[in-house]
Amino acid sequence: MDFILFLPILIFSVIAHEFAHGYAAFRCGDDTAYLLGRLNFNPLKHIDLMGTVIVPLVLFMLNAPLFGWAKPVPVNYYRLRGGRKDIAYVSFAGPLTNILLMLAAVLIFKFTITFAPGSLIALKLLFYTIMINLVLAVVNLVPVPPLDGSKILAYFLPQQAAAKYLSLERYGFLILMVLVVTGIFGRIITPAFNFIFSLIINFIGVPYGAY
């Protein structure tokens, strides 16, 4: 039952993340995602078999923390009118969308538990929405290429240093795998996740694990 509730929220959240990238790029002058039919919420356009279905299912069966991703929305950075500024803007649009979804779920959860505390399925859906979008936001804001945080950080670096930094993206998957396997990635994101999540738990007034 939990996986049946969890998977649609994960799919919607990662699609919203990618849609935000594409829409921000469109607003900044790049219509690549629009021309490829990616500026919509049709799951068939965004689902990545490995990242959206297989990986979450395996993690669920292993009782491990659940995570996933959708097909990245293509962005032609050379078509963005604002150069490096727009690259940072487009990159931040994805995590920002997850933050907004998380905050909306927090407020609705608080309202529901106050006025309709018996709606257990609704509360569980909202709780998963909070968890998933918090993880997506925190993970994607880590400044390790090719994650969104790397392009945001690059905007604040001198141009030459930013170019060298972003050139690491070709090794991005390998870098991420090394960081994950060695546990470094977990040590980076866990404190941030725990801090924010504790604030949320204190606000909604529900003990962790209640849902």
N, C-alpha and C positions, 0 to 999 in steps of 0.2 A: 504493500500500500504506500509506504513512504516514497519508494522510487517512482511510483506512478504519479505522485504529487510533485516530486522533486524535478523530474525530467522536463515537463513542460515549462516550468519556471526557468530552469537553466537554459533551455532553447530560446525562450523569449528574451532573456537577459543578454545572452551573447549576440542575438540578432539585433537587439536594440543598440548594443555597443557598436557593432559594425555599421548599422544604419547611420548612427550619429557621425561616424567618421566620413561616410560617403556624403551625407547631407552637408556637413561642414565644408567638405572639399567643394561641393557644388556651389555653395554660397560664396566660396573664395575664388571661383573661376574654373574649376576642374569638373567637367561633366562626364568623366570616364565611368564612374559607378552608375550614373543615370543611363548612359547609353548601353551599358551592359545589363540593365534591368535589375540592379541591385538596390535601388532606392525604394524598397518595399519591405513588408514583413512576411512575405511568402516564405515559409521555412524551406521549401524545395530549392530556393535560390541561395540559401545561406548555409544549410546544414553540411557539415563536414562529417563523413561517416566515422572517421576515427575519433575526432575531437568532440563531436556532439552526441554520439551514440555509444561507440565501443569503449572508449576510455571511461566515461561516467559509469557505464554498466559494470566494467571490471572493478573499478574502485568501490562501487557499491557492494559487489559480491565479496570483496576483500575487507569490507567494513572500514575502508580508508576514507580520508577526507575527499569529498566529491568535488570535481572540477571539470571544466571542459572549454571548448572554443568552437567558433564558427569559421567558415571560410573568410579570410581577410578581404575586406572591400578594397579593390584596386584604387590607388590614388597616384596621379601623375603630378609629382611635386613641382615639376617645371612649369605647369600650367597655373599654379596658384599665384594670384596677383601680388600677394604680400610677402613672397619669398619665405625666409626663415620664420618670420612671425606667423604666417599662415600655417606653416608646417607644424609649429607648436600648437596652434589653435585647433587644427584638425586632429592632432594626436590627443589633445586633452579632451576633445568632445566625447570620445568613447568612455573613459573613466568617469567623466562628469555625468554622463547619462546614468551609469550604474549608481553613482552617489545619489542622484535625484530619485531614482527608483527605490533605493534603500530608505531614504528619508521619507518618501511617501508611504512606504510600507510601515515604517516606524510609527508615523502619525495615525495611520488607519488601525494599526494594531492597538495603540493606546486607546483610541476611541472605542474599538470593538470590545476590548477587555473591560472597559468601563461600563458600556451600555448593553453589550450582548456577550457576556463571558461564556455562555454555553455553546458558542459557535466554534467547536473544537477544530473542525476541518478548515474553516476560514482562518483561524488563528495559526494553524500549522502551515498553511499556504503562505501567510504573511511572514511567519518566522523564517521559512525557507527563502523567501524573497529577500529578506534582510541579510541572511547569511551569505547567499550566493552573490548578491551584488556588492556586499562589502569585500568578499574575497576577490571578485573581479576587479574592483577599483584598486585595492591595495596591491595586488599582484601586478597589474598593468602600469602602475605608477612607479614601480621599481626601475631605476635608471640603468637598466642593462639592455643593450641592443639585443633583439629588435623590439622590446617592449615599449609601450607608449612613453614611459617616463624618460627614456633615453633621448627621444626627439624633443621633449619639453626641456630637459636639461641642456641640450645642445644649443637651444636658442640663447641661453645666458652665457655661453662660452664664446671666446674669440673665434672668428670664422675659421681660421686654420686649424685650431684645436678641435672645433666642432666637427670639421670634415674628417680628421683623423679618428676621432671618437666614434663617429657614425660608420666609419669604414669597418668597424668590428662587427657590423651587422651580418656580414657574410659568414661569420663564425658564430652567429647568435645562438643557433640551436645547440651547438656543441658547448658553448659557454653556459647556457642554461642547464644542460644536462649535468655538467660538472658541478655547478652550484647546487643543484637539487640532490645529486648523489652524495656529495660531501656534507650535506646538511646546512651549508652556508645560506642557501636561499631561504630555508625555513627560519633560520635565526634572524634573517633580515625582516621577513614579513610578519612573523608571529608576534613580536612585541607591539607593532602598530595595530595588527588585527585585534589582539587582546585588549589593548587600551581603548580603542573605539568601541569594541563590542561591550566592554564593561560599562561604558557610558550609556550605551543603548539599553542594556539590561536594567541599569539603575533608573533610567527614564521611564521605561514601560512597566517596571516593577514586577517582572517575572523572573524567577530563578532560571539560570542556564540549565537546559536539559528538560525543562517542563514540557516542551513540545518536540 
